[in-house]
Amino acid sequence: MALPCITAEPRTDGRVVTGLSGALGRRTWAVVGAVALTGMLLTPEMSARAAGPAAPDSGYVGKGTLVVRGPLPGTTTPIDVGAHVDFEQRGPLFRLDIIDVSLPGAGSVGDALATQLFPPGGATVVIDYAAKRYTLWSNRTRKYYATTLGASASASPAPSATAVPAPNPFGFERSLRTLAALNVSLSLAGHGTVDGHPATGLNYQFTRTTAGGDHTDAHGTIQFADDLDGVPVQLTASFSNKYVPGLALRADATQLAKQIPAETDFQVPTGFMRAASIADVIGRTLPH
C-alpha cells in the first residue's frame, strides 16, 4: 500500500526516529486509538496475556502501513490519512511508532493543513494491557502523557512493566451495569495468503449501547499469520460512536519477525517531562 510523502529521520540509538508531520485532530487520534485497541484486544494471545503477569515469553517486531478514512472534525467531509508505522510487542506491552502522517491525494492543500495542525517530530504510543494504561510521547517536545484505558484523561507518572494480581474472572460484570445492550460475535473468515504469510482470518463484531442511549459499533477482520504463531498481519475495522459518525481503518504488516524487544523500548525515555494533555505532547492546540 503506497503512501506519498513518507520520510524518516535517524534516531540517536540507531533505530528509526518516527516523524509525525500529517494532520490528525483530537477526534481522529481518539478514534484511531479506539479502533486499534479493539483489534488488539480481540487477539486471543494478547487477551490471555493481559490477564496475567507481564511475562516476556513472546514478542515480535515489524513495520507496516496504516490508512484511515474519516470525517474532518466538525464536518461530514471524508478525508484519508495515511502513515507508515513501526511496532513491537513484548508480553502484554505493545508499542506503536507513527512515521510521517500524510494526506494522500490532498496536494498542496493537504501539505499546508499538515504543517498547520501537526509539527514534524516524533510520536510513540505504548499500551500496557496488564496495567490497562497507555502512554504517548514525542521525541521533538520531549514530553509524555499517560492515562488509564477507559478512565478520564489525566497526567500520571511514567509506567513500568510490573506483575499484576490475577484478576477476578467475573470482574467484567461491573462494566455491564451501565449498558442497555451489548453484542460481541466472532466468526472464521477463512484461510489464505495475506501480505506474504499463510493466514487465518477472524471476523469480529462489537456493538454496545449505554443506558443513556450512546451507541458504539466496531467491526472488521483480523488476519493472523500461521507461520508466526498467530501474530496479526492485517487488520480492517469500521468504527462509529456519538463523536464520530463513521471511520474506516486498514493496517498491514509489511515486515514482521518473531523477536522479543528490549523492555526499555516500552519505557518513557529519560529526561522527558510529564504533560497535562496530548496537545502539550504534540506541541499544537489540536482542533475539537
N, C-alpha and C positions, 0 to 999 in steps of 0.2 A: 504494500500500500504506500504509494509515493506521496510524500508531503513536501511542499515547497518551503523555501526559506529556513532550512534547518542548519544550524551551526552549533559548534561546541567549542568550549574553552578548556585548556588543560587545568587539571586540579593539582594542587601542590603535593598531594600524596601519590601522584602518578596515575590516578584514575581520571575519569572524565567529569569535569565540573558541569553541572547542569545549569543552563541558562533559561530563564523564563521571560521571553520577550513578546508574548502574544497578548490577546485580550480575553480576560476572564473576569466577569463581575462577581460580586458576592454570591449571587444566586447560583451561577454556574459552578463556582467552587463547591458550594454546599451539595448540589445535586450530583456532580461528578463523584464526590466523596460517597454519597449515599448509594449510588449505583455500584461503585467499585466495592464497597463494603458488602452489598447484597451478594455480589458474585463470590467474594472470598468466603463469606460466612456459609454459603451453600456448598463449599468444597468439603466433602466428608473428612478428609485428612485434617484440614485446618480446624474444623469444628471440634474434632476429637481432641486436638492438641490444646485448643483454647480452654478446655475443661480441666486441664491438669497443669502441673508444674512446667516451667519453661525449659524442658529438656532439649538440648540442641542435637537431637539424633537424626534430624533430617534437614535438608536445605537445598536451595537452588539459586542460581543467578541467571540473569538474562537481560535482553534488550527487546524493545518492541515498539509498536506504533499504537496510537490512540486517536480515534476520531469521534467527536461528539457533535451532534446536531441538536440545537435547542433554540428557544426564542431569546432575542435580545431582552435585557431587563426592561420591564415596563411596556413591552410590545408583544405582538404575536408574530413578528417577523423572524423567520428561522435563520440561523447562521451556523456555519460549520467551523469548528475549532479542531485543529489537528496538532499532534505533538509526537515526538519520539521520546521514549522513556527507558530508563534503566530500572531494574527491580531485583530485590533479593528477599529470600525467606530463610529464617533460622528458627525452627520450632514454631512457637506462636507469634514470632516477630516478623513483620512484613515491612519492607522499605520500598518506596517509590520515588525516583528522581525524575523530574519533568524537564525535558530538554527543549528549549526554544519553541514555545507555542506559536502557531501561525494561523492565519485565516485564509484557507485555500480559496482561490478564485475571487478574493476581495480587492486585489490590485493595490493601488496607491492609497485608496481609502482605508483598506484594512491595515496597511502599514502604519498610517497615521493614527488609527484607533489603537493599534497595538502599543505604539510608543506612548500615547496619552494615558492609557489605562494600566499598563504594566511595564516596569522598568526592566532592563537587562540585569542579569544576576543569576541567582540560583534558588531553587525551591525543592525541598525534600520533605516527604511525608512518611512518618513511621507509625505503624499501627501495632500496638501490643494487645493481642486478643486475650491473653491471660489476665492482664490488668485492666482490660477494657478501656484503653486510653489511645489517643492519637496525638502526635506531636508534629508540628510544622516548623521548619527553619529555613533561613535564607543565608547563603554564603556572602551575598552582597551587603546586606544590612547587619549581619552577624547578630541576629535576634531569633528567638524561638517562641512559639506559642503552644501550650499543651492543655488538653482538657479530657474529660471522661466521655467515652462514647455514650450518646443518648442523654447526657446531662446538659444543664445550661452552661454556656461558654464562660470560662473564667481562666485566668492565667494560673499556672501551677508549676512546681519545680520540675526539672528535667526527669524523665522516667528512667528506670533501670530494670534490667531483666531479673526478676526475682520470682521465686516459687510462691504460689498462692494456695490457700487451703482448698481441699476438694469441695466443689460446690454442692449445694442441695439439689438433687436430681429433679425435684419438683419446684425449684425456685422460680422457674419461668411463669408459674401461675400468677405471680404478682403483676406481671405485665399484661395479663389478660383482664384484670379487673376493670380497666377503663375502656375496654373495647366493646363495640356493639356487634362487630362482625370480623371474622378472620378466616382466611383460606390460604393454605400452603399446599402446593402439589408438585410432585416430581414425576417425570416420565423419561424413558430411554429414547434418545434421539437417533440411535443407530451407530454404526461403525464406519470408519473411512480413514482417509489421509488428510490431515489438516496442517498447513504450514510445514510440510515435510515430515510429519510424525504420524504413525498409526495412532488413531484416536477413537475414543468412545465419547459420544455426546449425551448430554443430560439437559432436558428442558426443565425450566423451573417457572413457577407462578406464585407470586405473593401478593395478596390483597388484604387490606386492613381498613376498618372504619372505626373511628373512636366514638365514644358516647356523644360527643359534641358534633358528630357528623363529618369530621375531617377524613377524607378518603385518600389512601395511598395505594398505588399499583406498581409492581415491578415484575417484569417477566422477560425471559430470554433463554439463551442456550449457553452452556459451558462445555467446551471440548477438552477432555483430559488425555494427555499423552500416554499411550500404553507403554512406550519404551522408556519412560521416565517416572515409573511408579505413580502415574496419575496426576502429575503436575499439570495445572491448567495451561493450555497452549492458546486458547482463544475464548473470548467472552463477548457475547452480544447481549444487549439489555435495552429495555424501554422502561422509562420511569415517569411517573406523574404524581403530583400531590397538589395541595391548595396553593403552593407557592409557584410551582412551575407546571403549566398545562400539559407539557409533553417534552420528553427528551430521549434521544436515542444514542447509544454508545456502542462502539466496536473496538476491542483491544486484541491485537495479535502479537504473539511472541515470535520475533524474527530470529533471535538467538536464545538458546536455552540449554543449561547444563546442570547436572546434579553436583552440587558443591556446597559445603557448609561455610557461609561467610563469617568473618570475624564478628564477635559480639560488639566490638566498638563501632561497627558500622551503623548500629541502631541507637547509638547514644549521641546526644547533642554535643557538638564539638566544644572543646574547652574554650572558655572566654566569651561565649555567646551570652547575650543579655536576655532575660525574660521579658516578653512583650505582653501588653494588656489586650491586644486584639490581633487578628490575622492581618488587618490593614497595616499595623505597625511593623509586622514582619516583612510584608511585601514592599512597603515603602511608598504606598499610594493610598489615597482615600478611595476605596472601591465603591462603584455605584450600587444602589439598592435595587 
